Amino acid sequence: MSKPKAKSCSDTSNRDIQVRLGQSMHHKQLYLSKAKEIPGSFAIHAPCPTNHDALKEGAETEADGRSFEVLLDVVSAILENNTLFIEPYLHQLLPAILSTLLHSTLPPSHATHLRTSAAQTLSRLLTQHSTTYPSLSPRIMKTLLVALISADKSKGTREGAIRGLVGIGKEAVRKGLVEGGGVKVVGSECTPEETGPLVDSVMTALHVLHPASDMPESLDATNDTDTVTMGQLQDILGSFFAEKLYGDKGWALGILGSIKQQN
């Protein structure tokens, strides 16, 4: 009598880290721990959690939000596991990250946290692998820029694009928000006193260009030099976000200097 066929390492690793929305939170947490522990001898065939497909179907409830938190944690855990050779499978991880960043209907209670988490995961992925794949960052930047400036995109999609650019770094923020005109696009769609996650994401990006002052001093509209600075901010950032810097002269000059330094 022949012995039962043993499961391959590939079968085992697939079983351990494939995660779907329909599974219980207990199972997702179990798979998260497995993703951190799977030894490098396992040949991972499909390490990517399937939230890319699930997002296409919709993710609008709090339960969906909690599920996607774990799904992103699994992707992050895979990246943190130094014994896994994942470079051939980066194309499977990226859709999960980008879908979370750019999907328009994430549950409101989790949306900003999910997008921030996805941006942090993207940052980790690029830090680890952009040297091996130098075209990776520019390609992702292009995808995020299109999502940021294209007409008829939702506020959630624009927010995710900005948070993704922040995750890539200062140069991506400069190219996307300033050179690409993203900050003006967002500002043009904001009402005069608007607040919320989208506005917050732009302010976070501006902090990446240059940190705000510890003891801010306002620009003076009666001072000729300050008037020139205010005009430059308007030209580069548009009225909505330029006005948010008028109360911090040092921050405003720092951002302008950072932009000019790169040009």
RAQUILIN-V988906 format. One record per helix or strand of 2 or more residues. SS is the DSSP state (hx for helix, st for strand). FROM is the first residue (numbers start at 1). TO is the last residue. Records with the same first field share a line. If there is no record, write none. Layout:
SS: FROM-TO, FROM-TO
//
This chain:
hx: 9-17, 25-37, 51-57, 62-80, 87-102, 111-129, 135-149, 155-168, 170-179, 182-188, 197-209, 224-237, 239-245, 249-262
//
